[in-house]
Amino acid sequence: MGSTLILKVKIFLKPLTPYLHQGTLSVCKSSQLPLSARFLCTRDSNPKPDGRQAEPKNRGQGFVQKSAFRRRDEGSWDDGGKGKGVTSNLRQKPVFPKSVFAAGTAKRTAEMLVRKAALVSQDKEEHEEEPEERRPRRAEKMQPPDRPLSAAEWRKQKESFGNSERFGIQMMSVLFSSGADLDIAKSLLTFVAMETGTLSYELLLRYLTLCVSGGHDSEVYDVYDIMQGSFPSLETGASSLFIKSFSRTERWREAVNILHNLKKVFTPSQRNYSDVITAAMLHGNTTTAWALYDELNEKGVSPNQEAWDALFKGERQTQEEKGEEAEAMSQSEIQERLLGILLYMRNNQIYPQHSLASSIKSWFESLTREKWSGSWTSPTPKGVCKCCGSVLESIQLTTEEYHQLKERVMSDIIEGQDVFNKTTPEELERFKAFVKKKPAFDVVVDGLNVANINRDKNKLSETLLAVVSELQHQGLSVLVLGRKHMLRPSRSWDRHNMDLIRQKAHCFFTDNISEDDPFLLYATLHSGNHCKFVSRDLMRDHKACLPDGATRRLFFKWQRGHQLVVDGFVAVGRRVRFQSVSSYDTIIQNSADSWHLPFDDTEDRSTYEVPQRWLCLTNKH
């Protein structure tokens, strides 16, 4: 802060140092900051579903009609080829298939619903709008000035807002959220210092947030000096901001010191470590970078993608480019460490962002002893890389994975501690006995969920009948799970339709207070690895019941390969179509001479969605 304004602030603070150390200044916790400020100070979340090597599909104990197997090669379940005889609507679609698990689907669906809701509510809002004279009088909203103000002008502003004691803090938040010029914020600090004789910790923290977010790192140096000299200690929010800013400058070593001091009282966040790792790597200090990376891994936390990006980019530089600080690491050691990052991302089903994927591609192509070539591509519906022709790993679980998942789902979801909230023990036992008496099912249908696909609630049974008829037409053994109220004749549940459903499929109707999902999962997993289920429910609550990340990733893999979702609405006279079911696993994969990396090229991917674009790396010996 080289300006006269900030010099005034320093002068006002100097004689007040003893007073500041008496603890009279308010200390701001991260939770008291505006959302945008907290983002700069807190940890990042990074969901990491899993994926592993898969074996060919195992039909398990399934007792399925032979016609269903014959039609497999004719487009029955997963085939994308030409259909013969009875055409199945469960076959794969062209590249970038319409799927509930495809990246961006959730956002597009939400935007469509918002547009529809806006049209419906537009008239309602107009009619409900209160006349101007009847509205309760609200306080005038703070607006940031368009230039730095004098002390007199700020005092006038403060008086217009009722002389609030928190005027300076509130106005600094407004300046931050509006992206105001830094000189305006400086003039506000000067006014507060002149008027009160001091600056509170909270006000300085908000000013610091504004400086860091705006990239004003030279100003951050002065704030650091002020806060270090005025307060006995800094809380995690301020420390995180100083680490972030110092890491971007030549004073990055001070960020390392702040990190070490933070470790004495608090576990630094993923972002804290990542900022310093990035700084060390970009300044050629590979020893510090990798030491911090190993330390972070020991805590069971992965760095953010910027740190990984710096590790791959930094190792592309030559020893001369890294400067005097460069530590010698053999190329084989570097290669082993970087390939270890890719294996870590595979095991935790982390998808590199496009920028990181580009750095990985450049690093592979820079290896002088090998001839790697990278291309952006996408697989065919059958899971064949369009670039090199390699077949990607199957989405189907291995026998070991399947039994592991089945055991965990049975114990943690179906028979977990909240079993009494889902059903009664008696009903669950009755259902288990029912399933054991039946041959293994090919498809399990969530009847109530499927029936509510269409908007017309007078045709629930008609919708369900259409879906069940389509599945039966495929020669598949079908179980329909419903609730007892569906058997009572009504406009929604036509008796004739329900009788036809019971003729075409096995049916089990639970009590009206029971949840359908535990029964759905039990029947599907009990029938074998070949059995699929039909539902629009994404099972996120049930996946959350599983005890660890590896099992949750296994569940997600099984779900993507077994869940059928009706495509669009069910119309009378038209065949029911289902969204594509992936035949390959979306996970980082490698062989002796190739790597395939699905990368995150969208900003709208939900945690339960998977990327559609891939990076293909091949070694041309």
C-alpha positions, 0 to 999 in steps of 0.5 A: 500500500504505497499510497498516501491513504494507506500511510495514513492508516499505518500512522493511526494504527501505530500509537494504538498497538498496545490497545490492539493487543488487548483483544478489543478488536473483533476477530472474524471467523470464516463463517462470518464472511460473505460466501465469496470471501469464504470460498477463498479461505476454505477447503475444496470438496472433491468427490471421487467415485471409483472404477476398476478393471472389469471382466466380461459380463457374468450372468450369475445365477440368472434363469433367462429365456434363450430368446433373450440371449439370441437377441443379444447380438441383434441389439438386445441389451448393450449392442449397437449393431443392426437389429434383426428379428425383434428390435430392442429399444435398449440398444446403444445409441450413437456417440454422446448418447442421451444418458442420465449419467452424461456430463451436463445432463442435470444442468440442461434438465434444470435449465429446462425446468426453470424456463417452464416454471418461469412461464407458469409463475410469470402471471402469478408474480404480476398479480401478487405484486403489492402496490407501491404504497402498501409495501413495507418500507425497506432500508436503502440498499448499499451502493458502492461509490464510483470513486474514492471518497473523502472522509467527509463524503464517507461520513455523509454516506454513513449517516444516510445508513443510520450511523451503523457501527458496522458501516465500514465492514458492510461497505467493504463487503459491498466493494468486494462483491461489486469488484470495486476499484482498490483505491475506493477501498483504501479511502474507506479504510482511511475514513474508518481509521480517522473516525475510530482510531483503529481498524478491526480485524474483521474489516482488515480481513475483508479488505485482504479478501478484496486484495487477494481476489483482485490479484493486488499482491503488493498491497497484501504485503502491507496488510500482512505487516499491519496485521502481524504487528497489530494482532497476536495471531492470525486465524485460518481465514487470514492465513489461507489468504496470505498463503494464496497471495504469497504463493503467486509472488517471489515471496513464496517461501513466506507462504511455506513458513505460514503453512508450517505455522498453521500446522501447529494449531490447525490442519491446513486445507487442501487449497493451502497445500496446493497453493504452496506446492504450485509455487514451489514447483513453478520456482523450480524447488521440486524437493519442497513441492514433492515433500508437501505433496507426500505430506498431503497424501499421508493425510488422505487428502488429494491436492487440487488440479492446479497443483497437479497441473504445476507438477506436470508442467514443472517437470517438462522444464529443463534443468537450466530453465529451472534455475539455481534452485533446481534439485536433481531428480532422475527422469525415471523417478519423476516419471514414476511419481507422475504416473503414480498421480494418474494411478491415484486418479484412476483408483479414486475416479478423479477426472482431470480438467481439460487444462490438466489433461493438456499438461499431461499430454504435453508431458508424455510427448516431451519424454525423449526416450519414448515416442508418445502421441496424444489425441482428443477423442471419444469411444464408440458406443461399444467402448472402442477408442476411435483413435487407436482402436483399443477396447476400453474396460467393461462397465460390468463388475468382476465376480469379486467386485459384485459379491463385495458390493452385494454384501455391503448393500445388503448390510448397510442399505437394506438391513442397516440401522434405519431399516424400520424407517424403510419397512418392517422386518416382517415385510422384508422377510416376506419379500426375501422369501418371495424372491427366493421362490422365483427364478432370477429376474432380468429386470426389476421395475420400480412401478410407482416411479415408472408410472409417474413418468408422464404428467397425466396422473389419470394414466399411471397404470397405462404408463406402467403397462406400456413399460412392462409390455416392452420388457416382456416383448424382449423376452425378459423375466420382469419383476414389478415392485409396487405398493398396495394402493395400486391394486385399488381400482381408481382413475389412476390405477385401472383394474384391467391394466393392473391385471395385465401387468400381473400376467406379464410380470412377477409382482410384489406390492409393499405396504403403502408406508414402505420405501421401494428402493431397498426392495429394488436393490435387493431383488436386482443384486440377488438375481445376479450380475446380469440383472438390471433395474428401471427407475429414474431415482439416482439412488444418491441417498442410498449410496451415501449409506455405504461405509467408504469411498471405495464401496460408493465408487463400486456402487456407482459403477454398478449403477451406471451399467445396470440402471435403465431410464425411460427416454422421454415420455411414454405415448400410446401406440409408440414403443418405449425407449430407454436411455443408453447403458454404457458398455465401458467404464469411464475411468483412467485406463492404461496398458503397456503402450497406451493411456486413456483419460476421460477428462472434464471438459464441462463446467456443469458436470454433477457428481453423479455424471461422467465425462464424454470426451477422452485423451488417448495417449499411445507409445509408438516404439 
